[in-house]
Amino acid sequence: METAVVAQPPLVPETPPGFVARLAALPMKTKVMAGVGIAALLAIVVVLAMSLKQEEYRVLFANVGEKDGGAIVEKLAQMNVPYRFSEGGGTIMVPANQVYDLRLKLSAAGLPKGSITGYELLDKTAFGQTQGQERINLQRALEGELTRTIQTLSSVETARVHLALPNQNGFFREQQKPSASVVLTLRPGHTLDRAQLAGIVHLVSSSVPELAAKAVSVLDGDGTLLSNQDNSAQGLDTQQLQYVREVEATYLRRVNDLLEPVVGRDNLRATVTAEVDFSQTEQTSEEFKPNQGENAAAVRASRVSESNRPGANTPTGVPGAVSNQPPVPASAPINGTAQALQATNGGASGGNAQRDAETRYEVDKTVRVVRGATGIVRRLNAAVVVNHRTGTDSKGKPTSTPLSQEELDKLTSLVEQGIGFSKERGDSVRVVNAPFRVEKAPEAEEVPLWQQPWVLDLLRSGATPAALVLVALIVAFTLIRPAIKAATAKPEPLKGETVDELVDGDAALPGPDQLPALEAPRSNDKLEAARKLARENPAAVANIVRGWVSGETA
């Protein structure tokens, strides 16, 4: 059996064009779409890279005024440093890795200067400055320094200090004392206690010469006077109110400590009200009593004075018969020194004798000064509510049982002993047993997964990159991929360049009607070359055809 190989005679092979040539041979519309897609893809890649490489920003300066903020922004723009604003422009943020470096550089440049000027106001003194201007600048500098110091307190957000410094003259009696006023704006949720207010008053009074602490007024943002003032006519001051609260809290703590172990912490509600007397009284008394004891007379001082002047026994008196009569002996008894004196004088009436005696005795004297104490508790009122006794029945259902009167009496006795109950003082204690109302807590609704906070944060942070990636894929598959596919497609092989079919010797060749239709030549140049060869060398073409028919190879 003979086998014949039917093959098309090899044509002159052509060199396949390169990728650039094939890309250039594409239609203009395809090339334009590919260019637009490549440009869009590059833009998306750049935006995605910038979003992923976004720097973290931190606070450079907070609570910056408009003037300082403008100067800082201008300086950052000169240094080509990116910045952001937050909290209404009062906070300036810069990249986290440049915060400390920028703070040092801006501090060296004198920024922020601050809207509050202190002693730096005196650094630049104008030539020809008057004494009045110098005094005003000194007052402004002192107010600014006090404001800065007060604003360093953790509870104070802003402060304003006003000083009244009168002009001093040469007359000491006519000199006026300075005074000061401080206005404070506290941070939300912060308060100033008594010690802090006293510290602010002491700070201001110690910073200004001749300024007394009583001449310093401290106000809050609502205009309420916070400093100590004499408000006895208006009622209790802040310190007295705080003392009352402390007294009530002390008694309330005693009541809770006694009853909580008995009835439970959640089964007790108590309150204590105290009436405190802050009136001040002072009493002074002197008492004189007779001397007591065995020695009733206590001699303090004794003085005796005697004088004797003897004289001639000459008649005295009015001339006449009466004066010429001899003296009559005294009818009253004479004793002691006077008798001796009379004996010495012989009873003559011509002598002059005098005796003075003075004796001082001590008398008991008591001086008593009584000052009434302030802050005396005049009355206590205690009210206690105790929950019913709770439990479970045999079926497991909750039950509520009221306390007996005996148990309430015992609890009342405990409260009375705990607060120091005094019937004479008018104290009152009331213990009531009542069921507590338990409100059911609202059931927490299960939040779906897609509404969870961490999922929402993840979606917010990854939404932009995911959208950019999706757009990039759409651009790549719709604009760029068709052009690349058309440029990289391999050309189909021409029939006749390879063995088409093996035919056995006995097999009959297909007739002309049964031959498959040949494809049109891909290039007109090959067809023209074959025609030219047939015209110029018909013998060679005939031999080629004869070889095809006979199966001989050329």
FIKOLVEX-841380 format. One record per residue (C-alpha): residue in three letters; x, z, y. Coordinates in steps of 0.001 Angstrom, whole numbers, plus 524288, in hexadecimal, padded with zeros to 5 digits. Example, Ala and Ser with C-alpha at 12.3 -4.5 7.8 and 13.67 -1.06 7.14 Angstrom:
<sites>
ala8300C81E787EE6Cser8356681BE47FBDC
</sites>
This chain:
<sites>
met800008000080000glu805977FC4780CC9thr803F080446818F6ala8036D7FDC58260Aval805B580493832CCval7FDE07FF6F83DF6ala803DE8035384AA4gln8036A7FEDF85887pro8102B7F9C085D51pro816E6803BD86607leu81575801498745Dval81F858051187E8Apro81DC2813ED88043glu81B978192388E06thr82173825E78934Apro8165682FBF8959Epro81524833A78A3DFgly8192B8418D8A81Bphe8104484CE08AC21val811FC84A3F8BA8Fala80EC383BEA8B8B5arg802CC83F0B8B0ACleu7FEB9849308BAE4ala8006D83F228C5A3ala7F83A8356C8BE0Aleu7EC8E83EA18BE0Dpro7E0FD83BD28C6E8met7E1A6840E28D4BBlys7D60D849F48D2CBthr7DC9D850978C739lys7E93E852538CEB3val7E233858288DA88met7DAC2861BF8D1F7ala7E74E865BE8CB12gly7EE258681A8D829val7E2F3870468DD57gly7E2AA878268D0BFile7F14887ACC8D11Eala7F08387F418DF61ala7E4F28881B8DC78leu7EBD688DC88D09Bleu7F804890D48D88Dala7EFD7897858E30Bile7E8D489FAC8D8DFval7F5B48A3B08D2A8val7FB218A7D88DFECval7EF038AFCC8E34Dleu7EEF38B6178D5D9ala7FD458B9C28D711met7FB188BFB18E47Dser7EF5E8C7898DFD5leu7F6C88CCD58D42Clys802A78CFE58DC6Fgln7FAF78D6DF8E702glu8028A8E2818EC56glu7FD3B8F04A8ECE8tyr7FAC58F5578FAA9arg7FC4D9036F8FEFBval7F99E90AF490B7Bleu8042F909D5915B8phe7FD80911C092081ala7EFF7917DA920B1asn7E74A91BD592C22val7EE95912EE9356Bgly7E940910C194303glu7E6A7903549489Dlys7F2A1903959513Aasp7FBE0907CD94670gly7F54B8FEAF93CB4gly7F7B38F2F394565ala805F88F68A94738ile807F98F8959389Cval801678EBB993513glu809B38E47593F01lys816038EA769394Bleu811E88E70292B5Bala80F358D8FE92F80gln81CD68D80F93557met822AC8DCE59287Dasn81A478D33892080val813FB8DE33918B9pro806248DC0D9136Ftyr7FC5B8E6A6916EAarg7EE308EA379153Ephe7E4408F2DB91BFEser7DAFD8FCBA9160Dglu7D18F9075C91A8Agly7CD568FFDC9267Bgly7DB168FC5492ABEgly7DFE290A6092B7Cthr7E896908D591F7File7F3698FEB591E35met7F7A28FAD091076val803F18F38B90C5Epro80A008EFBE8FF34ala80D048FBC58F722asn81B748F8AC8F587gln81D8A8F84790454val8163590468908C8tyr8219F90DDA90A84asp82ACB9038D90FE3leu820DB8FF7B91A27arg81E0290D8991DE4leu82C4E90FF7920B9lys82DAC9036E92870leu82167905D49306Dser8254C913ED932E5ala8325C90F3693806ala82AC6906469412Bgly8229C911D9945EAleu8160890E2B93EE8pro80BF39135A93E08lys80CCE9199894B55gly7FFB692063949C9ser7F4C4920F79538Aile7F86092F3595624thr8041B930DF95F02gly80C1B93D3D95EB3tyr818FE94108964AAglu81D7E932D6963FDleu815549313597041leu8202C9386397765asp82AF292F829726Flys828849256897CF7thr827CB92BF798A20ala824A5923339958Dphe82D48923D89A176gly826D192AE79ACA8gln81D46932539A406thr815F393CE89AB4Egln8146294AD59A6D4gly805F7948B39A41Egln808A993CF699B67glu813129449E9943Earg8099394FD2991D1ile7FF189467E98CB7asn808B393FBB9838Eleu80D1094CDD97E5Cgln7FEED950B897BF2arg7FC12943D3974F0ala8083D9454896C94leu8048795322968D3glu7F6A194EF296561gly7FBD1943BC95D09glu8053A94C699557Cleu7FA959566E952CFthr7F17194BA194E42arg7FBA69463A944F2thr7FE3E953A793F43ile7EFDD956D293D3Agln7ED649499D936B8thr7F77094CED92C49leu7EDCA956AC92681ser7E794951B991A0Aser7D99F9548791E7Aval7DAEC94E5D92C06glu7D90A93FC892DA2thr7DA5E93EAC93C60ala7DC55948619475Farg7DBD0948A395613val7E2589531895E88his7DF29955B296CD4leu7E7B995ED7974B8ala7E4259648F981EBleu7F0F99685A98864pro7EE8496D6A9963Aasn7F89D96BFB9A0E5gln800EC978089A291asn8036597DB49B00Agly80BEA988799B556phe80125992C09B546phe800A79998D9A837arg7F30799F249A9FFglu7ED3E991CA9AD21gln7F30598AAF9A168gln7E91D98544997C6lys7EAE0985B898927pro7EB05978F998130ser7E0919759697733ala7DF2296BAD96C38ser7D49C964B896472val7D65295E5B95711val7CC9B954BC95127leu7CE229526294278thr7C88F947CB939BEleu7C93394CA692BC2arg7CA879442D91FD2pro7BE2194223917B4gly7BBC994DC190EDEhis7C6029567491572thr7C4259630991D21leu7CCF096C6E9246Aasp7CD1797AA29207Carg7CF839862A92961ala7DE1E9867B92739gln7DFC29780192A56leu7D8139793993703ala7E02F984F293AEBgly7EC6F97D2C937E8ile7E838971EA940ACval7E4ED97B4694BC5his7F1EE9824594A31leu7F92F97554949EBval7F33F970CD956B9ser7F49F97DE595D8Bser802CF97F5D95956ser80668971B695DEFval801DA9737C96BF6pro807D297E259749Eglu7FE8B988B69795Bleu7F37698369970CAala7EB8F98E0596A35ala7E51398C0295D14lys7D7D498F6F962EFala7D928983E496C49val7D9D4979F19610Cser7CD09973B095CADval7CC1A96C0994FEBleu7C089962DD94D94asp7BD0B959EE9424Dgly7B7FE94C09942E6asp7A9EA950CB9449Agly7AD559594395049thr7AC579661F948E3leu7B549970D094DE0leu7BE3697510942C5ser7C76C97E7E9497Dasn7C50598D0A94B4Dgln7BC5699007956BEasp7B46299BC995AB8asn7A745997E495526ser7A1D69A58395337ala796419A25595BCFgln793339960495429gly7948999B939466Cleu79ED399BBA93BCFasp7AB479942193D76thr7B22398C5C932F4gln7BA40997A692DF8gln7AE7B9A08E92CADleu7A6B09962092580gln7B2029941991C39tyr7B2B89A2B8919CCval7A4239A31B9168Aarg7A5D5997DC90CF1glu7B13599ECC90672val7A9519AB5590512glu79DD09A40B8FF1Cala7A6C999C718F606thr7AD1F9A90E8F163tyr7A0269AF558EDDEleu79B359A2C18E79Barg7A7659A2018DF2Earg7A4FD9AFE08DA96val7970C9ACA18D6B1asn79B279A06A8CF47asp7A61A9A7968C846leu79C809B1C38C38Eleu791339A91E8BF4Aglu797BC99CC18BA3Apro79CC99A31B8ADABval78EFB9A82C8AB1Bval7862599C9E8AE05gly78FD1991528AE7Aarg79588989A38B9A0asp78B2F97F078B9ADasn77FFF988E08B8F2leu782CD98FD98C5BAarg780DE98CED8D426ala784069976A8DE3Athr785C8998E28ECCFval789C99A43D8F584thr786F29A5A190406ala78E5C9AF8A90C3Fglu78AF69B4D69198Dval797AB9B8C192022asp798AD9C0A492C9Fphe7A38E9BBF993595ser7A0139C4B094125gln7AB479CCB5946B2thr7A8BB9DAAB94B63glu7B1E29E4E49510Dgln7AE379F33A953CAthr7B6319FDC295ABFser7B207A0C3C95B1Fglu7B812A191C96006glu7B3C4A265D95ADEphe7B727A33C596079lys7B4FAA3F7C95774pro7B84CA4DE8958BCasn7C488A52729521Cgln7C293A55AA943EAgly7C9D4A5EDC93AEDglu7CF8DA6CBB93C52asn7D74EA69FC9488Cala7CBFFA65AC950B0ala7D3C6A65F395D6Bala7DF4BA5CC295DF9val7E6ABA5F4096AB9arg7EC50A52DE97033ala7F244A58A497CDEser7F22DA65DC983EFarg7F695A68D9991D3val7F678A75E69993Dser7F9E1A77619A7ACglu7FAEBA84C19AEAFser7FE90A88099BCC4asn7FFDCA958A9C3B0arg80212A975C9D22Bpro802CDAA5B99D669gly7FF18AA8379E4C7ala7FD66AB3799EED4asn7F1F4ABC889EDA5thr7EC0EAB80A9FA51pro7DDE7AB8419FD91thr7D72AAAB899FC7Dgly7C9F1AA67B9FFA1val7C15BAA75CA0B9Apro7C4EAAB268A1496gly7BB1EABD36A1417ala7B683AC8ABA0C70val7B519AC12C9FFC3ser7C2D6ABC129FFB8asn7C87EAC967A0261gln7C288ACF1C9F5F6pro7CB57AD0E59E9D8pro7C99AAC7149DECFval7BFC2AC9E89D46Dpro7C478AC99C9C63Aala7C04EABD609BEAEser7B486ABEE79B657ala7B875AB3F59AC88pro7C244AB7B29A201ile7D014AB2E99A46Aasn7D91FAB078998EDgly7E56CAA97D9959Cthr7EEDCAA50F99FBEala7E555AA6AD9AAE4gln7E46DAB5599A7F9ala7F306AB6B19A788leu7F3ECAAF419B41Bgln7EA10AB83C9BA24ala7F183AC4029B570thr7FE07ABE949BAD8asn7F7F0ABC539C7D2gly7F247AC9DF9C797gly7E4D1AC4779C8C7ala7E7B1ABFF29D656ser7E059AB4639DAF3gly7EB74AAEE49E2AFgly7F211AA78C9D6FBasn7EFF7A990A9D2F7ala7EFCBA96269C42Fgln7EBE6A89719BD05arg7EBA5A85A99AEA9asp7E7D5A78309A8D1ala7E6ACA758D99A2Dglu7E39CA684A993D6thr7E223A65AB98537arg7DF10A585697EFBtyr7D960A572897178glu7D93CA4B169686Dval7CBF1A4554964CAasp7C98BA3CD195878lys7C7D9A2E5895BDFthr7C49CA22F895295val7C5C6A1487956C4arg7BFDEA0AE294CFDval7C0B69FBE894E27val7B8869F45294427arg7B9809E588942A8gly7AF529DF1C93A3Bala7B4939D5D692FDDthr7B0B39C77793094gly7ABC59BF8592526ile7A3D49CA4391ED8val799EA9C5A9914D9arg78CB69CA3491987arg784699C45890EB2leu7859B9BC7290238asn77B349B3BD8FC2Cala77D739AE618EE7Aala7749B9A49A8E791val776F39A0DA8D954val76F8E997088D0EBval771A8997C08C22Fasn76D6D98D218B8DChis764BB98F978AD24arg76B499922C8A035thr76C7B9852C89938gly76D39982A288AB4thr767ED97A5387F96asp75C9297C838766Cser75BEC97A0E867D6lys7592C96BAF86A35gly7650796A1E872EDlys75D6A968C987F9Epro762AC96FBE88BC9thr75B5097BFE88FE8ser75B1E983F289C8Dthr7582F9929489C78pro7570399AF08A8C5leu75EFD9A75A8AA05ser758749B46E8A8BDgln756B59BDC08B403glu7608E9C7108AE05glu76ADB9BC698ADEBleu767BF9B8EC8BC0Casp769429C72A8BFFElys776859C7A98B980leu77AD69BB648C0A6thr775D29C1198CD74ser77DA09CD758CB36leu789DE9C5758C8ACval788049BDEA8D555glu785B09CA768DD18gln791F59D0968D7B9gly799C29C4468DA0Cile796809C2FE8E880gly7966D9D1998EB72phe787D79D2CD8EDC4ser783F89DCC48F81Flys775D09E04C8FA24glu778A89E749906EFarg77EF99DAFD90C25gly7730C9D2E6908CEasp7791E9CA2E8FE4Bser770429C2298F591val772959BC158E836arg7691E9B2D68E1A0val76ADF9AD758D3CDval761029A3348CF72asn75F9399CEC8C21Bala75AF798EC18C277pro75D20982BF8B9F3phe7670E9793E8BF38arg762E596B2F8C096val76C109626D8B930glu76C4C954A08BE26lys7703194A5F8B46Bala77C0E942FA8B858pro77993934808B9C0glu77DEC92D318ADD4ala7899F924EF8B02Fglu7866A916CA8AE54glu78FA290F138A609val796809056F8AE95pro798BB8F8348A827leu7A68D8F4368A590trp7A66F8E9B98AFE6gln7A2428F3F28BA01gln7ACF18FDB78B6C8pro7B5CC900B08C26Dtrp7C2408FD298BB46val7BC3F8F03B8B6F6leu7B80A8ED218C4DDasp7C58E8F05B8C9FFleu7CB9E8E7D48BF8Aleu7C2798DCAA8C303arg7C54F8DE1B8D180ser7D3EA8DE198CF56gly7D3BC8D2F98C577ala7C8EF8CA9D8CB4Cthr7D1C68C32C8D493pro7DC7B8C0008CA9Fala7D26C8BC3F8C054ala7CB4C8B34E8C9C9leu7D8028ACD98CDCAval7DBDE8AAB38BF98leu7CE748A4D78BC92val7CF5689B928C828ala7DD10897BE8C3F9leu7D856894748B635ile7CD1188C648BB7Bval7D628884D48C46Aala7E002882B38B98Fphe7D61B87D9C8AFA0thr7CDC1875838B8E4leu7D7BC86F7B8C217ile7E555870208BC47arg7E31686F1E8AD89pro7DC68861928ADBFala7E7AA85BA28B563ile7F1F1861988AC77lys7EA9985D478A054ala7E98084F558A53Dala7F7E784ECC8A8DAthr7FCE28546889BF0ala7F41584C56892AAlys7FBDD84406888D9pro7F8F18353E8887Bglu7F2368304387C08pro7FB5782817872FFleu7F92C8192C872BBlys7F50E81327865ECgly7FFB580AD285FAAglu80ABC813DC8639Athr8096781ACA85677val804BA817A58489Casp7F6248166484924glu7F260814DE83ABDleu7F81B812DC82D01val7F18B807DA8256Basp7F2DF8057D8168Cgly7F6607F7DA811AEasp7E9B77F60180A5Dala7E16F7FA9681563ala7DB677F02981D80leu7DE5F7F07A82BD0pro7D2CF7F25C834A1gly7CD257E65683AB0pro7CCF37E3968490Dasp7BF677E93484A34gln7C3737F5CC843A4leu7CF5D7F86084C00pro7CDB7803A1855A5ala7CD2480049863A6leu7D9F38024086A4Eglu7DAA1809D1876CEala7DDE18029F882DCpro7EBFE803C288696arg7EED480F1488F7Dser7F763806E58982Casn7F5B77F8D089C80asp804887F75789D14lys805C47F76D88E47leu7FB2B7ED3B88CA5glu801687E482896C9ala80EB07E60A89025ala808F47E1D3882FCarg8025E7D60F88917lys80ED87D23F88FFAleu816657D3518832Cala80C627CA8C87C37arg80D6C7C04A886E2glu81C137C041887A7asn81F367C19D8791Apro813B87BD7D870C8ala81C4F7BC2186498ala820407CA39864F9val812487CE9A866A4ala80E527C60C85B00asn818C57CC4A85283ile814227D9C385661val806337D685852CAarg80ABC7D05D845F3gly8123C7DCA4842C4trp806437E4EB8455Bval7FE0C7DCBD83C49ser8081B7DBDF8313Agly80C1D7EA078325Eglu81A547E70383526thr821B47EF9183E58ala828BF7E97284995
</sites>
